[in-house]
Every structure is written in C-alpha cells, then in structure tokens.
Amino acid sequence: MVTVGKLIELLSQYPEDLPVILSSDSEGNWYSLLYEVDEAMYRTRDNEVYMTKEQVDSNPKYSDEDRAPEDAVRVVALWP
C-alpha cells in the first residue's frame, strides 16, 4: 500500500509539470489521465468508495443512507 507520504517521495523525482496517468490494472490494459484528487472512504471488503462524513454533511441532497459503513477507512482517491 502506498501512503500520501510515500507517493510524495516517489513523485518528487519527476518534473512538477509532468502529467500523471492511471492504469486500470497491473497488466496495463487501460490508461487515463489523472484529473482529480479527493478524500474518500474505502472499504476493502466490497472494494467500494464512499463519500466522507464531511462531504455527506455539507450537501443537503445526501442523507444517512449515503454514509460510509463503519469499517470504511479514509483514503485519498485519484480520479481519471
């Protein structure tokens, strides 16, 4: 698992204006440019990403049903 600190360390060796791409899997079957970085909640058991408590609370269109399960962990999500 790569943490934010480790990712900063790994990326620090490259020019700051270099685009970042994401691979969909370890075989490199699909790639996309990175366009968004955001906090999220992640649960490995079902491989699902959920909104954070703050994201749910800040938007009146969301309800308690949109909250992440208790065993989800806070992560940084990279979105293509």
N, C-alpha and C positions, 0 to 999 in steps of 0.2 A: 504494500500500500504506500502511496506517495502522499506526504503531508504538504501543506502550504509552504512550510519552511524548506522542505526538500525540493519542491517544484521551483521555488525562487532560486535555490542554489543551482539546480540543473539548468534553468533558463538564463542565468547570469553570464554564461559563457558565450551567448549569442548576441548579435547586434539587436538593439531595442526596437528597430523598425522592421524586423523580420516577421512576416505573417506566421501564425500558428495554425496548423491543421489538425483535425481529429480523425483517427481511424475508428471504424465501427467495430473492428475485431482484431485479434492478434495476427490474423493472416493478411490483413491489409486489403480486404475485399471492397472497401468503400471509404472515401475520404471526404471531408468537408472543412471549410474554413471556420475557425473559432470566431463567433460573433458576440457572445455574451457570457459573462461570469456572474454568478449569483449564489447566494446562500440557499440551501435547501435542506430538507430532511430526507434521509435514505434508510431503507430497511432492507438488509441483505436477504432476509428470509424469502421475500417475494420480489426482490430486485426492483422495487418501486421507489419513485421520488415523490416527495410531498412538499407542500409549502411549509415554511416555518410558522411558528405561533404568531410572530410579529406580522408576517405577510397576511395571514388569515384575519388577525385582529384589525389591521389597517384598512380593510376593504369590506364595506357593508354587504356586498353581494355574497360573501362567504359565510358559512355557518360552522357550528361544531362538527358537522359531518365532514368538513374539509380538512380537519386537523389530522396531523400525522399520528400514527399509532405510538403508544408509549415507548416501544422498543426501537423506534427510529432514531438515528443519530444525525447530528448537524454536520453538514458537509459543504464544500464549495463545489457547485455544479458548473461544468463547462458546456455551453450550448452551441451547436453549429448554426 
